[in-house]
Amino acid sequence: MMKLELLLDKPKFTLMFPYKNQFNRAGGPFMISLSVMILWILKHLISYNTDFTDKIIIAIVLIYAPLLLWFMGYYLFINGVKLEVHKNNTVQYYTYSSRGLSVLHYQFKLQDIEQITMKKRPFNCAKLTMKIRNPIFLEGYEKNLNKLISVSIITDKLKADVFMHEINQIQNDKSGNQVIK
């Protein structure tokens, strides 16, 4: 019953990659236009049929193909994670399945977060990496994991700052210090 109430409850805030960010608006068209330009260059180089053009074709393919695959994977990776914080300080960590549906992986309390590191990323984003003590694994069945788990999420810098402020308040409450609001 508790699980159902938690799923119906609106989260206090949600951390996820900002979909309307500059990377999403520019990333897709840039990859497509760069692919078309590379294909056009390769088409013209093939028509010359010399040893030098063959070496240039090999160099372009060896450099461009891995870069394209990396950018496509990075683009899918940054849109693949969501973290919801609910009013009772319960946190739910989601990833997306192959069909685009969100899958709940872990559930834990804000107090269970042992360590957070925040690194700046391009386009006003930040990568949060959290080490969580004893989360509840919820994919398919519920199981308490008695170990330290590391999860990461890329989110908007402002939302990351709000999340860090919330964590600092909880840490101050835990240590018995007064919290200034």
N, C-alpha and C positions, 0 to 999 in steps of 0.2 A: 504494500500500500504506500509506503514511504517513497518508493521508486516512482510510482505513478504520479504522486503529488509533485515530486521534484521535476518530472518531465513536463508537467502542465504549468509549473511555476515559471513566470517570466524571469530571465536572468537580470541581475543588477547591471552588469555590462558584459560585453562580448569582445574578445580579442580575436581578430582574424586579419588576414591580409586585406588592405583596403582595395576593393574591386574597382573603384573609380579613380584610381591613382594614375599618375603619368605613365608608369611602366605598362599598365594594361592598355592604355590608349595608344601608346607609341610602339610597344614591343611587338605585337602581332603584325601590324602593317610594315614595320621595319624588317622583320624576318622574311616576310613574303617578298617585299621589294628587293632585298638583298639576294634572295634566292633567284629571282627572275634575272637580275643583273649578272649573277655568276653563270647561270645557264646560258645567257646570251653571249657572254665572253667565251665560255667553253665551246659553244656552237661555232663561233668565228675562228677560234684557234684550231679546232679540228679540221676546218676546211683548208688551212695552210699545209698541213701534213709534213712538217719538218721535225728534226730531232729536238730543236730548241723548243718548239711549241709543245711537243710531247712532254718534255720536262716541266714546262710551265703548267700544263694540264694536270700532271701528277702532283705538283706542288700545291695547286689550288685545291684539288680534291682532298689531299692529305691535311691541309690546314682548315678548309672551310667545312667539310663534313663533320668532323668532331665538334667544331664550334657550334654548328647548327643543332646538332643533337644535344649538346650541353645547354644551349639557350632554351630549347624546347622542354627539356627535362626540368630546368630551373623554373621556367614559366609555370609548369604544372605543379612543381613542388611548392612554390610559394602560395598557391591557391588551395593547398591541400589540408590545412589544419585550422581548427577552431577551438577556442578555450572560453567556456562560459563560467562566470562567477555569479552564484545565486545569493539571495538575501541572507541565508543562514550560513554563509561563508563556505559553502560547498562548491567545489570546482569540478567541472566536467571537461575532459580533454577528448576532442573528436578528431578523426581524420576522414577523408572521403574515399569511398570504395570506387571500384572501376565503373560503376554505373552512376556515379555522381551523388549517391546518397551518403549522408553523414553517418559514420559509425562511431558509437561511443566506446572509447578504449579504456580510459581510466577515470576514476572518481576519487577525490580526496578533499581534505579540508585545507584552508589556507594556512593553518598552523603546521601542516605536514611538510611545507616547503622548507627545505634545509638551506638551499643556496640559490641565488638568482644572479645570472650575469646578463648584462645588456650590452649589445654591440650595435653601433650605428650601421645602417645599410643605406644604399642610395634611395632617392625619391622619398625622403622624409620618413623612412621606416626604421625600425629597430628589431633586432633579433634577440628574443628572450630565451635563455636556456635555464631550465629549472631542474634542480635535483630534489626529488620527492621521496620522503620516507614512508614506506608501507602503504602504497596506494591500493585501491580496489580495482582489480581487472574485471571488465564488464563485457568483453567481446564473446558472445555466445553463452557464457555462464559467469557467475559472480565468484571471484576468488581473491582472497587477501594475499597480496604479495609481500612477503617479509624481507624486502630488500630495498635498496636505493635505486630509483629509476630516474633516468634523465630524459626530459622532453624539451622540445624547442618549438617556437612559433615566431613567425615574422608578422609584425603588426605595425600600425601607425604609431609614430613616436609619441604623440599626445596621449593615446590610450595606454601605451606602455608606461608613461610617467604616472598616470592615474593608478594603474595596477601596482606600480612600485610604492606609491604613497599609501595605498591600502595595505600592502604587506608591511610597510614600516609601522603603521598604526597597530597592526596585530602584534608585531614584534614588541612594540612599546607596552601594549596591554599585557603581554605575556611576562615581561620583565618587571611589571609593577610600577613603571614610570607613569607620570601623568601624560595624557594625550591632549595636546592643544589643538582645538578645532577652529 
